[in-house]
Amino acid sequence: MHAFIASRGESRRVALAGAAKAKKTAARSLTYTVTATIYEAVPSQTDDEPFVTADNSRIKRHYGTKKHWMALSRDLLKQWGGIFDYGDKVRVRGISPELDGVYTVHDTMNRRHRHCMDILAHPSEKLDIFTKGVKIQKVAQL
């Protein structure tokens, strides 16, 4: 009887581990297609505090795209029913070789946008991007 309980418990542990692994794999494989744009930390594109993001991070005066900060539309953020949260790392593909990569979510876009992402850029970079069909995927954090 003791061996039966041990094997039964062991098989249950294996099943639970398999379910957890499948859940992690499913979370990693969710890819969203969005429209990518650029925003700058200026009052006309943000609010009256352009150097403070929605998660209260401070944008330094000499910021740029190398910082890899992004804003997402509300439909993609957890507090409005999406899967992404502030601080999440997001893999971006489909803009350009220079701008594709892993970004950190720090900000929220205006409520009029849906399935969109914004990359933080400095005005001196003179970037004007409006790219449809960009793929974003949450990077698994272990």
Backbone hydrogen bonds in HBPLUS format (Angstrom, degrees):
<---DONOR---> <-ACCEPTOR-->    atom                        ^
c    i                          cat <-CA-CA->   ^        H-A-AA   ^      H-
h    n   atom  resd res      DA  || num        DHA   H-A  angle D-A-AA Bond
n    s   type  num  typ     dist DA aas  dist angle  dist       angle   num
A0005-ILE N   A0001-MET O   3.09 MM   4  6.42 157.6  2.14 153.2 157.6     1
A0006-ALA N   A0002-HIS O   3.04 MM   4  6.28 163.3  2.06 149.7 154.5     2
A0007-SER N   A0003-ALA O   2.91 MM   4  6.06 162.8  1.94 149.4 154.0     3
A0008-ARG N   A0004-PHE O   2.87 MM   4  5.94 152.6  1.94 143.1 151.7     4
A0009-GLY N   A0005-ILE O   2.81 MM   4  5.97 164.5  1.84 152.0 156.1     5
A0010-GLU N   A0006-ALA O   2.87 MM   4  5.98 153.0  1.95 143.1 151.3     6
A0011-SER N   A0007-SER O   2.94 MM   4  6.09 161.3  1.98 146.4 150.4     7
A0012-ARG N   A0008-ARG O   3.07 MM   4  6.29 149.0  2.17 142.6 151.3     8
A0013-ARG N   A0009-GLY O   2.94 MM   4  6.24 154.8  2.01 146.6 153.3     9
A0014-VAL N   A0010-GLU O   2.99 MM   4  6.28 156.5  2.05 149.9 156.2    10
A0015-ALA N   A0011-SER O   2.94 MM   4  6.16 154.2  2.01 142.5 149.5    11
A0016-LEU N   A0012-ARG O   2.88 MM   4  6.15 160.5  1.91 153.8 158.7    12
A0017-ALA N   A0013-ARG O   2.90 MM   4  6.07 159.5  1.94 148.5 154.4    13
A0018-GLY N   A0014-VAL O   2.91 MM   4  6.10 154.9  1.97 146.0 153.0    14
A0019-ALA N   A0015-ALA O   2.97 MM   4  6.22 151.1  2.05 145.8 153.4    15
A0020-ALA N   A0016-LEU O   2.96 MM   4  6.20 157.6  2.01 149.5 155.3    16
A0021-LYS N   A0017-ALA O   2.96 MM   4  6.16 157.6  2.01 147.4 153.6    17
A0022-ALA N   A0018-GLY O   2.93 MM   4  6.12 156.4  1.99 144.4 151.0    18
A0023-LYS N   A0019-ALA O   2.92 MM   4  6.12 151.4  2.00 144.3 152.1    19
A0024-LYS N   A0020-ALA O   3.00 MM   4  6.28 158.1  2.05 148.9 154.0    20
A0025-THR N   A0021-LYS O   2.95 MM   4  6.17 160.1  1.99 150.2 155.8    21
A0026-ALA N   A0022-ALA O   2.88 MM   4  6.05 156.3  1.94 146.1 152.7    22
A0027-ALA N   A0023-LYS O   2.98 MM   4  6.22 156.4  2.04 146.9 153.1    23
A0028-ARG N   A0024-LYS O   3.01 MM   4  6.24 150.2  2.10 145.0 153.1    24
A0029-SER N   A0025-THR O   3.01 MM   4  6.16 142.6  2.15 145.3 155.2    25
A0032-TYR N   A0136-ILE O   2.89 MM 104  5.29 166.2  1.90 156.4 160.0    26
A0136-ILE N   A0032-TYR O   2.87 MM 104  5.29 156.4  1.92 150.7 158.3    27
A0034-VAL N   A0134-VAL O   2.77 MM 100  5.23 163.1  1.80 153.5 158.7    28
A0134-VAL N   A0034-VAL O   2.98 MM 100  5.23 143.4  2.11 166.8 157.9    29
A0035-THR N   A0115-HIS O   3.04 MM  80  6.56 148.9  2.14 141.2 148.4    30
A0117-MET N   A0035-THR O   2.97 MM  82  6.28 155.6  2.03 155.9 156.2    31
A0036-ALA N   A0131-THR O   2.76 MM  95  5.09 163.4  1.79 149.6 149.8    32
A0131-THR N   A0036-ALA O   2.89 MM  95  5.09 160.9  1.93 148.0 153.3    33
A0037-THR N   A0117-MET O   2.95 MM  80  6.33 148.6  2.05 148.9 159.1    34
A0119-ILE N   A0037-THR O   2.85 MM  82  6.33 155.2  1.91 145.8 151.4    35
A0039-TYR N   A0119-ILE O   2.89 MM  80  6.00 162.2  1.93 148.6 148.4    36
A0121-ALA N   A0039-TYR O   2.90 MM  82  6.03 157.8  1.95 160.8 164.8    37
A0042-VAL N   A0040-GLU O   2.80 MM   2  5.58 133.1  2.02 108.6  93.6    38
A0045-GLN N   A0042-VAL O   2.90 MM   3  5.60 155.5  1.96 125.1 132.4    39
A0046-THR N   A0042-VAL O   3.05 MM   4  6.10 123.5  2.38 146.8 160.0    40
A0052-VAL N   A0049-GLU O   3.19 MM   3  5.75 161.6  2.23 125.5 125.1    41
A0059-ILE N   A0051-PHE O   2.82 MM   8  4.79 166.7  1.84 135.1 139.7    42
A0053-THR N   A0057-SER O   2.96 MM   4  5.32 164.8  1.98 151.8 156.8    43
A0056-ASN N   A0053-THR O   2.95 MM   3  5.07 155.5  2.01 115.1 117.1    44
A0055-ASP N   A0106-HIS O   3.27 MM  51  5.67 149.1  2.37 163.6 155.7    45
A0067-LYS N   A0064-GLY O   3.09 MM   3  5.75 161.3  2.12 117.5 123.1    46
A0068-HIS N   A0065-THR O   3.06 MM   3  5.49 149.1  2.16 111.0 119.0    47
A0104-THR N   A0068-HIS O   2.92 MM  36  6.35 157.0  1.97 154.5 159.0    48
A0120-LEU N   A0069-TRP O   3.15 MM  51  5.69 177.3  2.15 147.6 147.6    49
A0070-MET N   A0104-THR O   2.97 MM  34  6.00 146.0  2.08 158.8 153.9    50
A0106-HIS N   A0070-MET O   2.97 MM  36  5.96 175.4  1.97 167.8 166.8    51
A0107-ASP N   A0070-MET O   3.28 MM  37  6.34 148.5  2.39 142.2 141.8    52
A0071-ALA N   A0118-ASP O   2.85 MM  47  4.96 153.7  1.92 142.2 149.8    53
A0118-ASP N   A0071-ALA O   2.85 MM  47  4.96 159.3  1.89 145.8 148.4    54
A0072-LEU N   A0107-ASP O   3.14 MM  35  6.58 149.5  2.24 141.4 137.6    55
A0109-MET N   A0072-LEU O   2.99 MM  37  5.65 158.3  2.04 133.0 132.5    56
A0073-SER N   A0116-CYS O   3.02 MM  43  5.31 148.3  2.12 154.9 147.7    57
A0076-LEU N   A0073-SER O   3.03 MM   3  5.78 161.8  2.06 123.4 129.0    58
A0077-LEU N   A0074-ARG O   3.06 MM   3  5.19 151.5  2.14 107.3 115.9    59
A0084-PHE N   A0076-LEU O   3.02 MM   8  6.00 160.2  2.06 164.5 163.0    60
A0080-TRP N   A0077-LEU O   2.98 MM   3  5.68 158.7  2.03 121.3 128.3    61
A0082-GLY N   A0077-LEU O   2.84 MM   5  4.42 158.8  1.89 122.8 115.7    62
A0078-LYS N   A0084-PHE O   2.60 MM   6  5.43 152.4  1.67 166.5 163.0    63
A0081-GLY N   A0078-LYS O   2.90 MM   3  4.92 166.9  1.92 118.3 116.5    64
A0088-ASP N   A0085-ASP O   3.04 MM   3  5.61 161.4  2.07 136.9 139.0    65
A0087-GLY N   A0105-VAL O   2.77 MM  18  5.23 170.5  1.77 149.3 152.1    66
A0105-VAL N   A0088-ASP O   3.02 MM  17  5.60 158.7  2.07 155.8 162.6    67
A0139-VAL N   A0089-LYS O   2.88 MM  50  5.42 175.8  1.88 148.1 146.8    68
A0090-VAL N   A0103-TYR O   2.75 MM  13  5.21 160.5  1.79 153.3 159.7    69
A0103-TYR N   A0090-VAL O   2.83 MM  13  5.21 164.4  1.85 147.1 148.7    70
A0091-ARG N   A0137-GLN O   2.77 MM  46  5.16 162.1  1.80 162.1 156.5    71
A0137-GLN N   A0091-ARG O   2.98 MM  46  5.16 143.4  2.12 139.7 149.8    72
A0092-VAL N   A0101-GLY O   2.71 MM   9  5.27 163.3  1.74 154.7 160.5    73
A0101-GLY N   A0092-VAL O   3.02 MM   9  5.27 147.8  2.13 134.4 144.4    74
A0093-ARG N   A0135-LYS O   2.90 MM  42  5.19 155.5  1.96 153.6 159.1    75
A0135-LYS N   A0093-ARG O   2.83 MM  42  5.19 163.8  1.86 166.9 165.2    76
A0099-LEU N   A0096-SER O   3.14 MM   3  5.28 124.9  2.46 100.4 113.9    77
A0100-ASP N   A0096-SER O   2.82 MM   4  5.74 146.3  1.93 163.0 167.8    78
A0113-HIS N   A0110-ASN O   3.14 MM   3  6.04 171.3  2.15 131.1 133.3    79
A0125-GLU N   A0122-HIS O   2.89 MM   3  5.52 157.7  1.94 121.2 128.3    80
A0126-LYS N   A0123-PRO O   3.12 MM   3  5.57 157.5  2.17 112.1 118.8    81
